[in-house]
């Protein structure tokens, strides 16, 4: 385990130093209380109970009993503090870690999520941090109690008899050496265990999120088989873990038995020579019994430490992942932009793959509507994703009003851009909150106006709770067209100068498309609008059409000029027209 990892873990204690100090103080009290009891018992059995004066014996007995009572009351108070405020401290640290992790995840670039499974992220946010919390709370106090008990016990034992104590210490040292040697194995198995449970979480989330698709295709058995494979791999990792832990615990149990054997043999030898009293052997046996608790604590701490630090290590792997897209140190606030966009020799590729876009040059006038068409995989969605910096260009630059988008803060840049996508994401909250998602604090009047502009207000008013109606997970209670109009209402409310429509109507039926298209026509007025359209009939009125292929922008012009050029656009348009004609003919034949 890297020192920097442990150091970063310790820094989470900083806001709770007072609580931690009191928690460790209480742990020390509990540890010392455990050390004192055998000493008092040795005193009672070796001297007090042997007093010939019964009255004096009872007086001493009451004194020692009073001391023990006070000790147990203090111990109970210390235990209460540890069990309550110690746990609260751990819970607060868990919250801080989860806040840090979630906040960082929200800042990471699209490229990170392109290559990361959501279920695995959930595992790190929940399962891993639970183990981290257990370590944060119980780790310091357990090791403190164990250390105080063992150190105190050995001090007492060395004061009684050095040779016997040295023999006992030798066995204890062997036990800890073995523990250190086993740490690497345990770390490996715990890490593998975490990966496997994250894989299971990913399968479960994927399957349950798509449960309607699963059941519609009767693929329950296939999903169950996928889960069973993941579960089997998780079981294998657990078995590996249990084999290592079984070896670890059995050897430690053997070492604990050796402690009793050493005391009986070595202690008995010195009793026979008159160097030790039988009461001293009882004290040694009591302290061995006491050793078992701190040794178990240290053993458990080793396991707990490996689990907790494994979870924390997985957490900081994410925290150490820098966003590929982030503000420059001297980034400026964009203010309200006019929306004049220019691509200057822009190239882009995902990681080290072949370029998706290469040497793209084009200008988009403020307030104009520009459509992007072309075959699938030509880079149309990538093209528009470079404007709000969902990804950064590999070469060249994208400017708005002459300012490189990388020179603006992300927040101010994206405040100027509204995006309506084909796959609308609806949050599990009310209709009102979904519309206001891009404009927190919006007035109800503005929300209603946006809904009317998006042709969704009348439908909302038919819902049981109107704008307060919960939309369900991913808006499952609403149709595709209704969800799309909610998305459009968001952009109406945001009122940005730049609008991106990424195949916003391609998955809708004809009736829904007419409603949506009329809303989009209103929405795009007086805004710089970029449209990616599957149905070319919807972009005939665009000010300019860019035809994008793997070779780049191969054609640019109006609908009429591109048809007259009889190039790629003309071919694509005629292809769609022929398809529609064929469909109409087939419907006519069926009707006859």
C-alpha positions as CSV (number, residue, x, y, z in Angstrom):
1,X,0.0,0.0,0.0
2,X,1.5,3.3,-1.1
3,X,2.2,5.8,1.7
4,X,0.5,8.5,-0.3
5,X,-2.7,6.4,-0.2
6,X,-2.6,6.1,3.5
7,X,-1.8,9.7,3.9
8,X,-4.7,10.8,1.8
9,X,-6.9,8.5,3.9
10,X,-5.7,10.1,7.1
11,X,-6.5,13.6,5.7
12,X,-10.2,12.8,5.9
13,X,-9.8,12.8,9.7
14,X,-8.7,16.4,9.7
15,X,-12.2,18.0,10.2
16,X,-12.9,15.6,13.1
17,X,-9.6,15.8,15.0
18,X,-11.4,16.5,18.3
19,X,-13.7,13.5,17.9
20,X,-10.9,11.3,16.9
21,X,-8.7,12.4,19.9
22,X,-11.6,11.6,22.3
23,X,-12.3,8.4,20.5
24,X,-8.7,7.3,20.9
25,X,-8.6,8.5,24.5
26,X,-11.7,6.3,25.2
27,X,-10.0,3.4,23.5
28,X,-7.0,3.9,25.8
29,X,-9.2,3.9,28.8
30,X,-10.8,0.6,27.7
31,X,-7.4,-0.9,27.0
32,X,-6.0,0.1,30.4
33,X,-9.1,-1.1,32.2
34,X,-8.4,-4.5,30.7
35,X,-4.8,-4.5,31.9
36,X,-5.7,-3.4,35.5
37,X,-8.2,-6.2,36.2
38,X,-5.7,-9.1,36.1
39,X,-3.3,-7.1,38.3
40,X,-6.1,-6.6,40.9
41,X,-7.0,-10.3,40.7
42,X,-3.4,-11.3,41.3
43,X,-3.2,-9.0,44.3
44,X,-6.5,-10.5,45.6
45,X,-5.5,-14.1,45.1
46,X,-1.9,-13.8,46.0
47,X,-2.2,-11.5,49.1
48,X,-5.6,-10.2,50.2
49,X,-7.4,-13.6,50.3
50,X,-4.5,-15.1,52.3
51,X,-4.7,-12.4,55.1
52,X,-5.2,-14.0,58.5
53,X,-7.2,-10.9,59.7
54,X,-10.7,-11.3,58.2
55,X,-11.7,-7.8,59.0
56,X,-8.7,-6.3,57.2
57,X,-9.2,-8.7,54.3
58,X,-12.9,-7.5,53.9
59,X,-11.8,-3.9,54.2
60,X,-9.2,-4.4,51.4
61,X,-11.8,-6.3,49.3
62,X,-14.3,-3.4,49.5
63,X,-11.5,-1.0,48.5
64,X,-10.5,-3.0,45.4
65,X,-14.2,-3.7,44.6
66,X,-14.8,0.1,44.7
67,X,-11.8,0.7,42.4
68,X,-13.2,-1.9,39.9
69,X,-16.7,-0.4,40.0
70,X,-15.3,3.0,39.2
71,X,-13.2,1.5,36.5
72,X,-16.2,-0.3,34.9
73,X,-18.3,2.9,35.0
74,X,-15.6,4.8,33.2
75,X,-15.2,1.9,30.8
76,X,-18.9,2.0,30.1
77,X,-18.9,5.8,29.4
78,X,-15.9,5.3,27.1
79,X,-17.6,2.5,25.3
80,X,-20.7,4.6,24.8
81,X,-18.7,7.5,23.3
82,X,-16.9,5.1,20.9
83,X,-20.1,3.3,19.9
84,X,-22.0,6.6,19.2
85,X,-19.7,9.5,18.3
86,X,-17.0,7.3,16.9
87,X,-19.6,5.8,14.5
88,X,-20.9,9.2,13.7
89,X,-17.4,10.4,12.8
90,X,-17.0,7.4,10.5
91,X,-20.4,8.1,8.8
92,X,-19.4,11.8,8.3
93,X,-16.1,10.7,6.8
94,X,-18.0,8.3,4.5
95,X,-20.2,11.2,3.4
96,X,-17.2,13.4,2.7
97,X,-15.6,10.7,0.6
98,X,-18.8,10.0,-1.3
99,X,-19.3,13.7,-1.9
100,X,-15.7,14.0,-3.2
101,X,-16.2,11.0,-5.4
102,X,-19.5,12.0,-6.8
103,X,-18.5,15.6,-7.4
104,X,-15.4,14.4,-9.2
105,X,-17.4,11.9,-11.3
106,X,-19.7,14.8,-12.4
107,X,-16.6,16.7,-13.6
108,X,-15.1,13.9,-15.7
109,X,-15.3,14.1,-19.4
110,X,-17.6,12.1,-21.7
111,X,-14.6,9.9,-22.7
112,X,-14.4,8.5,-19.2
113,X,-18.0,7.4,-19.2
114,X,-17.6,6.0,-22.8
115,X,-15.2,3.4,-21.3
116,X,-16.7,2.9,-17.8
117,X,-19.6,0.9,-16.6
118,X,-22.2,2.6,-14.5
119,X,-22.7,-0.4,-12.3
120,X,-19.0,-0.4,-11.4
121,X,-19.3,3.2,-10.5
122,X,-22.2,2.4,-8.2
123,X,-20.1,-0.3,-6.6
124,X,-17.4,2.2,-5.8
125,X,-19.8,4.7,-4.4
126,X,-21.6,2.3,-2.1
127,X,-20.0,-1.1,-1.5
128,X,-16.4,0.0,-1.4
129,X,-17.1,3.1,0.8
130,X,-18.9,0.9,3.3
131,X,-15.7,-1.0,4.0
132,X,-13.7,2.3,4.0
133,X,-16.1,3.6,6.7
134,X,-15.6,0.5,8.9
135,X,-11.9,1.1,8.7
136,X,-12.2,4.8,9.4
137,X,-14.2,4.2,12.6
138,X,-13.0,0.9,14.0
139,X,-9.5,0.8,12.6
140,X,-7.8,3.5,14.8
141,X,-9.7,2.6,18.0
142,X,-9.2,-1.2,17.6
143,X,-5.5,-0.9,17.0
144,X,-5.2,1.6,19.8
145,X,-7.1,-0.7,22.3
146,X,-5.0,-3.7,21.1
147,X,-1.7,-1.7,21.4
148,X,-2.5,-0.3,24.9
149,X,-3.6,-3.7,26.2
150,X,-0.6,-5.6,24.8
151,X,1.9,-2.9,25.7
152,X,0.4,-2.6,29.2
153,X,0.3,-6.4,29.7
154,X,3.9,-6.9,28.6
155,X,5.1,-4.1,30.9
156,X,3.4,-5.8,33.8
157,X,4.7,-9.2,32.8
158,X,8.2,-8.0,32.4
159,X,8.1,-6.5,35.8
160,X,7.1,-9.9,37.2
161,X,9.5,-12.1,35.3
162,X,11.7,-11.3,32.3
163,X,12.6,-14.8,30.9
164,X,9.0,-16.0,30.8
165,X,7.9,-12.7,29.3
166,X,10.6,-12.9,26.6
167,X,9.4,-16.4,25.6
168,X,5.9,-15.2,25.3
169,X,7.0,-12.1,23.3
170,X,8.9,-14.3,20.9
171,X,5.7,-16.2,19.9
172,X,3.8,-12.9,19.6
173,X,6.5,-11.5,17.3
174,X,6.3,-14.6,15.1
175,X,2.5,-14.1,14.8
176,X,2.9,-10.5,13.6
177,X,5.7,-11.5,11.1
178,X,3.3,-14.1,9.6
179,X,0.6,-11.4,9.5
180,X,2.8,-9.1,7.6
181,X,3.8,-11.8,5.1
182,X,0.1,-12.6,4.4
183,X,-0.9,-9.0,3.7
184,X,0.1,-9.1,0.0
185,X,-2.1,-12.2,-0.6
186,X,-5.0,-10.7,1.2
187,X,-4.7,-7.4,-0.7
188,X,-4.7,-9.3,-4.0
189,X,-7.8,-11.4,-3.1
190,X,-9.7,-8.4,-1.7
191,X,-9.0,-6.4,-4.9
192,X,-10.2,-9.2,-7.1
193,X,-13.3,-9.6,-4.9
194,X,-14.1,-5.9,-5.4
195,X,-13.8,-6.2,-9.1
196,X,-16.1,-9.2,-9.3
197,X,-18.8,-7.6,-7.2
198,X,-18.6,-4.5,-9.4
199,X,-19.1,-6.7,-12.4
200,X,-22.2,-8.2,-10.9
201,X,-23.6,-4.8,-10.1
202,X,-23.0,-3.8,-13.7
203,X,-24.9,-6.8,-15.0
204,X,-27.8,-6.3,-12.6
205,X,-28.1,-2.6,-13.4
206,X,-27.9,-3.2,-17.2
207,X,-30.5,-6.0,-17.0
208,X,-33.0,-4.2,-14.7
209,X,-32.7,-1.0,-16.6
210,X,-33.6,-2.8,-19.8
211,X,-36.1,-5.2,-18.2
212,X,-38.9,-4.3,-20.7
213,X,-36.6,-5.2,-23.6
214,X,-35.4,-8.3,-21.8
215,X,-39.0,-9.5,-21.3
216,X,-40.3,-8.4,-24.7
217,X,-37.6,-10.7,-26.3
218,X,-38.1,-13.4,-23.7
219,X,-34.4,-13.2,-22.9
220,X,-34.8,-13.8,-19.1
221,X,-32.8,-17.0,-19.4
222,X,-30.0,-15.3,-21.3
223,X,-29.8,-12.5,-18.6
224,X,-29.9,-15.1,-15.9
225,X,-27.0,-16.9,-17.5
226,X,-25.0,-13.7,-17.7
227,X,-25.7,-13.1,-14.1
228,X,-24.8,-16.6,-13.2
229,X,-21.4,-16.4,-15.0
230,X,-20.6,-13.2,-13.1
231,X,-21.8,-14.7,-9.8
232,X,-19.7,-17.8,-10.4
233,X,-16.6,-15.6,-10.9
234,X,-17.5,-13.7,-7.8
235,X,-17.8,-17.0,-5.9
236,X,-14.3,-18.1,-7.2
237,X,-12.8,-14.8,-5.9
238,X,-14.5,-15.3,-2.5
239,X,-13.2,-18.9,-2.4
240,X,-9.6,-17.6,-3.1
241,X,-10.2,-15.0,-0.3
242,X,-11.4,-17.6,2.2
243,X,-8.5,-19.9,1.4
244,X,-6.0,-17.1,2.2
245,X,-8.0,-16.0,5.3
246,X,-8.3,-19.7,6.4
247,X,-4.6,-20.1,6.2
248,X,-4.1,-16.8,8.0
249,X,-6.5,-17.5,10.8
250,X,-5.5,-21.2,11.4
251,X,-1.8,-20.3,11.8
252,X,-2.7,-17.4,14.1
253,X,-4.9,-19.8,16.2
254,X,-2.0,-22.2,16.4
255,X,0.2,-19.4,17.6
256,X,-2.3,-18.5,20.3
257,X,-2.2,-22.1,21.5
258,X,1.6,-21.9,21.6
259,X,1.3,-19.0,24.0
260,X,-0.4,-21.2,26.6
261,X,2.1,-24.0,26.0
262,X,5.1,-21.6,26.4
263,X,3.6,-20.2,29.7
264,X,2.9,-23.7,31.0
265,X,6.4,-25.1,30.1
266,X,8.6,-22.0,30.8
267,X,6.5,-20.7,33.7
268,X,6.3,-24.2,35.3
269,X,10.0,-24.5,35.1
270,X,10.6,-21.3,36.9
271,X,7.9,-22.1,39.5
272,X,9.8,-25.3,40.2
273,X,12.9,-23.2,40.9
274,X,11.0,-20.9,43.2
275,X,11.4,-17.8,40.9
276,X,7.7,-17.6,40.2
277,X,4.6,-18.1,42.3
278,X,1.5,-20.1,41.2
279,X,-0.5,-16.8,41.3
280,X,2.0,-15.4,38.7
281,X,1.2,-18.3,36.4
282,X,-2.5,-17.4,36.8
283,X,-1.7,-13.8,35.9
284,X,0.2,-15.0,32.7
285,X,-2.8,-17.2,31.7
286,X,-5.2,-14.3,32.3
287,X,-3.0,-12.0,30.2
288,X,-2.8,-14.6,27.4
289,X,-6.6,-14.7,27.5
290,X,-6.4,-10.9,27.3
291,X,-3.9,-11.1,24.4
292,X,-6.4,-13.0,22.4
293,X,-8.8,-10.1,22.1
294,X,-6.1,-7.5,21.0
295,X,-4.6,-10.2,18.8
296,X,-7.9,-10.8,17.2
297,X,-8.4,-7.1,17.0
298,X,-5.1,-6.8,15.2
299,X,-5.9,-9.8,13.0
300,X,-9.3,-8.3,12.2
301,X,-7.7,-4.9,11.7
302,X,-5.3,-6.4,9.1
303,X,-8.3,-7.8,7.3
304,X,-10.3,-4.6,7.8
305,X,-7.3,-2.5,6.7
306,X,-6.9,-4.5,3.5
307,X,-10.6,-4.3,2.7
308,X,-10.9,-0.6,3.6
309,X,-7.7,0.4,1.8
310,X,-8.6,-1.7,-1.2
311,X,-11.9,0.2,-1.4
312,X,-10.1,3.6,-0.8
313,X,-7.6,2.7,-3.5
314,X,-10.4,2.1,-6.0
315,X,-11.9,5.4,-5.0
316,X,-8.7,7.4,-5.5
317,X,-8.1,5.7,-8.8
318,X,-11.2,7.7,-9.9
319,X,-10.2,10.9,-8.0
320,X,-6.8,10.7,-9.7
321,X,-8.4,10.6,-13.1
322,X,-8.2,14.1,-14.4
323,X,-11.0,15.4,-16.6
324,X,-9.8,15.5,-20.2
325,X,-11.9,18.5,-20.7
326,X,-11.5,21.2,-18.0
327,X,-11.1,24.9,-17.6
328,X,-7.8,26.5,-18.5
329,X,-6.3,28.6,-15.6
330,X,-6.9,31.8,-17.5
331,X,-10.4,30.8,-18.9
332,X,-12.8,33.7,-19.3
333,X,-16.5,34.0,-18.6
334,X,-18.3,33.9,-22.0
335,X,-21.3,36.1,-21.2
336,X,-24.1,36.0,-23.7
337,X,-22.8,34.9,-27.1
338,X,-24.1,35.9,-30.5
339,X,-23.5,32.4,-31.9
340,X,-21.1,32.8,-34.8
341,X,-19.3,29.4,-35.0
342,X,-16.2,28.6,-36.9
343,X,-14.3,25.3,-37.3
344,X,-10.6,25.9,-38.3
345,X,-8.7,22.8,-39.5
346,X,-10.4,20.7,-36.9
347,X,-9.4,17.1,-36.4
348,X,-10.7,14.7,-33.7
349,X,-10.1,11.1,-32.7
350,X,-11.2,9.0,-29.8
351,X,-8.0,8.0,-27.9
352,X,-5.6,6.5,-30.4
353,X,-8.2,5.4,-33.0
354,X,-8.4,6.5,-36.5
355,X,-9.6,10.2,-36.9
356,X,-13.3,10.6,-36.9
357,X,-13.0,14.2,-38.2
358,X,-10.0,15.5,-40.1
359,X,-9.2,19.0,-41.2
360,X,-12.7,20.3,-41.0
361,X,-13.2,23.9,-42.1
362,X,-16.6,25.7,-42.0
363,X,-18.3,28.8,-40.7
364,X,-21.8,29.1,-39.3
365,X,-23.3,32.5,-39.2
366,X,-25.1,33.8,-36.1
367,X,-28.8,33.1,-36.1
368,X,-28.6,30.7,-39.1
369,X,-29.8,27.1,-39.2
370,X,-27.3,24.6,-40.5
371,X,-28.1,20.9,-41.0
372,X,-25.6,18.0,-41.0
373,X,-26.4,15.0,-43.1
374,X,-24.4,12.0,-44.1
375,X,-24.0,8.2,-43.6
376,X,-23.9,6.7,-40.1
377,X,-20.4,6.9,-38.6
378,X,-19.4,10.0,-40.6
379,X,-18.9,12.0,-37.3
380,X,-22.0,14.2,-37.3
381,X,-22.7,13.8,-33.5
382,X,-19.0,14.2,-32.9
383,X,-19.0,17.5,-34.9
384,X,-21.7,19.1,-32.7
385,X,-20.2,17.6,-29.5
386,X,-17.0,19.7,-30.0
387,X,-19.0,23.0,-29.8
388,X,-20.0,22.6,-26.0
389,X,-16.7,20.8,-25.4
390,X,-18.1,17.4,-24.6
391,X,-14.8,16.5,-26.2
392,X,-11.8,18.6,-27.1
393,X,-10.4,18.8,-30.6
394,X,-7.3,16.8,-31.4
395,X,-6.1,19.5,-33.7
396,X,-7.3,22.9,-34.9
397,X,-9.8,24.9,-33.0
398,X,-13.5,25.7,-32.7
399,X,-14.4,29.3,-32.0
400,X,-17.6,31.1,-31.1
401,X,-17.7,34.9,-31.8
402,X,-14.0,34.6,-32.5
403,X,-13.2,33.1,-29.1
404,X,-11.7,29.6,-28.9
405,X,-14.2,27.5,-26.9
406,X,-11.2,26.2,-24.8
407,X,-10.6,29.8,-23.6
408,X,-14.1,30.0,-22.0
409,X,-15.1,28.4,-18.8
410,X,-17.1,25.3,-19.4
411,X,-20.0,26.6,-17.3
412,X,-20.4,29.9,-19.2
413,X,-19.9,28.2,-22.6
414,X,-22.5,25.5,-22.0
415,X,-24.9,28.1,-20.5
416,X,-25.1,29.5,-24.1
417,X,-25.9,26.1,-25.7
418,X,-29.1,24.1,-25.6
419,X,-29.1,20.4,-26.7
420,X,-32.1,18.3,-27.7
421,X,-31.0,14.7,-28.3
422,X,-32.7,11.7,-29.8
423,X,-32.3,9.7,-26.5
424,X,-33.9,12.0,-23.9
425,X,-33.0,11.5,-20.3
426,X,-35.8,12.1,-17.9
427,X,-35.0,12.3,-14.2
428,X,-37.1,10.6,-11.5
429,X,-38.7,13.8,-10.3
430,X,-41.7,15.9,-11.1
431,X,-42.6,17.3,-14.5
432,X,-41.9,20.8,-13.1
433,X,-38.4,19.9,-11.9
434,X,-37.6,18.1,-15.2
435,X,-38.5,21.2,-17.3
436,X,-36.6,23.4,-14.9
437,X,-33.5,21.1,-14.8
438,X,-31.4,23.5,-16.9
439,X,-32.7,26.6,-15.2
440,X,-32.7,26.1,-11.4
441,X,-34.9,28.6,-9.6
442,X,-37.1,29.3,-12.6
443,X,-40.5,30.8,-11.8
444,X,-43.6,28.7,-12.3
445,X,-44.9,31.2,-14.9
446,X,-41.8,30.8,-17.0
447,X,-42.0,27.0,-16.7
448,X,-45.6,27.0,-17.9
449,X,-44.7,29.3,-20.8
450,X,-41.9,27.0,-21.9
451,X,-44.3,24.0,-21.7
452,X,-46.8,25.9,-23.9
453,X,-44.1,26.7,-26.4
454,X,-43.1,23.0,-26.5
455,X,-46.8,22.0,-27.0
456,X,-46.8,19.9,-23.8
457,X,-48.8,22.2,-21.4
458,X,-52.2,20.8,-22.3
459,X,-51.1,17.3,-21.8
460,X,-49.5,18.1,-18.4
461,X,-52.8,19.6,-17.2
462,X,-54.5,16.3,-17.8
463,X,-52.1,14.5,-15.4
464,X,-53.4,13.8,-11.8
465,X,-51.0,16.2,-10.1
466,X,-50.3,18.4,-13.1
467,X,-46.8,19.8,-13.0
468,X,-46.2,18.0,-9.7
469,X,-46.7,14.6,-11.3
470,X,-43.7,12.3,-10.8
471,X,-42.3,11.1,-14.2
472,X,-40.8,7.8,-12.9
473,X,-37.4,6.4,-13.6
474,X,-36.2,7.5,-17.0
475,X,-39.8,8.9,-17.6
476,X,-41.1,5.4,-18.0
477,X,-44.7,6.6,-17.6
478,X,-44.5,8.9,-20.6
479,X,-44.3,8.3,-24.4
480,X,-41.3,9.1,-26.5
481,X,-43.0,12.2,-28.0
482,X,-44.0,13.4,-24.5
483,X,-40.5,13.0,-23.2
484,X,-39.1,14.8,-26.2
485,X,-41.4,17.7,-25.7
486,X,-40.3,17.9,-22.0
487,X,-36.8,18.1,-23.3
488,X,-37.7,20.9,-25.7
489,X,-39.4,22.8,-22.9
490,X,-36.1,22.6,-20.9
491,X,-34.4,24.4,-23.8
492,X,-37.2,26.9,-24.2
493,X,-36.8,27.8,-20.5
494,X,-33.0,27.9,-20.8
495,X,-33.3,30.2,-23.9
496,X,-29.7,29.8,-25.2
497,X,-28.4,31.6,-28.3
498,X,-27.1,28.3,-29.8
499,X,-29.2,25.2,-30.3
500,X,-28.1,21.7,-31.2
501,X,-30.7,19.2,-32.4
502,X,-29.2,15.7,-32.6
503,X,-31.7,13.6,-34.5
504,X,-34.4,14.9,-32.1
505,X,-37.3,13.4,-34.1
506,X,-35.8,10.3,-35.7
507,X,-37.3,7.8,-33.2
508,X,-40.8,9.3,-33.2
509,X,-43.9,8.3,-35.1
510,X,-45.3,10.7,-37.8
511,X,-47.9,12.3,-35.6
512,X,-45.4,13.0,-32.8
513,X,-42.9,14.2,-35.3
514,X,-45.3,16.8,-36.5
515,X,-45.9,18.2,-33.0
516,X,-42.1,18.1,-32.2
517,X,-41.1,19.6,-35.5
518,X,-43.5,22.6,-35.1
519,X,-42.0,23.2,-31.6
520,X,-38.5,23.0,-32.9
521,X,-39.2,25.4,-35.7
522,X,-40.3,27.9,-33.1
523,X,-37.4,27.1,-30.8
524,X,-34.8,27.6,-33.6
525,X,-35.9,31.1,-34.5
526,X,-33.3,33.8,-34.0
527,X,-30.8,31.2,-32.7
528,X,-27.8,29.6,-34.3
529,X,-29.1,26.1,-34.9
530,X,-27.3,22.9,-35.8
531,X,-29.5,20.1,-36.9
532,X,-28.6,16.4,-37.4
533,X,-31.5,14.9,-39.2
534,X,-32.2,11.3,-40.3
535,X,-35.3,12.4,-42.3
536,X,-34.0,14.8,-44.9
537,X,-37.5,16.2,-45.6
538,X,-37.3,18.0,-42.2
539,X,-34.2,20.1,-43.2
540,X,-35.3,21.5,-46.6
541,X,-35.6,25.0,-45.1
542,X,-32.2,25.1,-43.5
543,X,-30.0,28.1,-44.4
544,X,-27.2,25.7,-45.2
545,X,-26.7,21.9,-45.3
546,X,-23.3,20.3,-44.7
547,X,-22.8,16.8,-46.1
548,X,-20.4,14.9,-43.9
549,X,-18.7,11.7,-44.9
550,X,-15.6,9.8,-43.9
551,X,-13.7,12.2,-46.3
552,X,-15.0,15.2,-44.4
553,X,-17.4,17.9,-45.6
554,X,-17.9,16.9,-49.2
555,X,-20.8,19.2,-50.0
556,X,-22.3,22.4,-48.6
557,X,-25.2,24.5,-49.8
558,X,-29.0,24.9,-49.7
559,X,-31.5,22.1,-50.3
560,X,-32.2,23.2,-53.8
561,X,-28.5,23.8,-54.8
562,X,-27.4,20.4,-53.5
563,X,-30.2,18.7,-55.4
564,X,-29.1,20.5,-58.5
565,X,-25.5,19.4,-57.9
566,X,-26.7,15.8,-58.1
567,X,-24.1,14.7,-55.6
568,X,-24.1,12.8,-52.3
569,X,-27.0,14.8,-50.8
570,X,-29.1,14.4,-53.9
571,X,-28.5,10.6,-53.8
572,X,-29.4,10.4,-50.1
573,X,-32.5,12.5,-50.6
574,X,-33.7,10.5,-53.6
575,X,-33.0,7.2,-51.7
576,X,-35.3,8.3,-48.9
577,X,-37.9,9.5,-51.4
578,X,-37.9,6.2,-53.3
579,X,-38.2,4.3,-50.0
580,X,-41.2,6.3,-49.0
581,X,-42.7,5.8,-52.5
582,X,-42.2,2.0,-52.3
583,X,-43.8,2.0,-48.8
584,X,-46.8,4.0,-50.1
585,X,-47.2,1.5,-53.0
586,X,-47.1,-1.4,-50.7
587,X,-49.8,0.1,-48.5
588,X,-51.9,0.7,-51.6
589,X,-51.6,-2.9,-52.7
590,X,-52.5,-4.1,-49.2
591,X,-55.6,-1.9,-49.2
592,X,-56.7,-3.4,-52.6
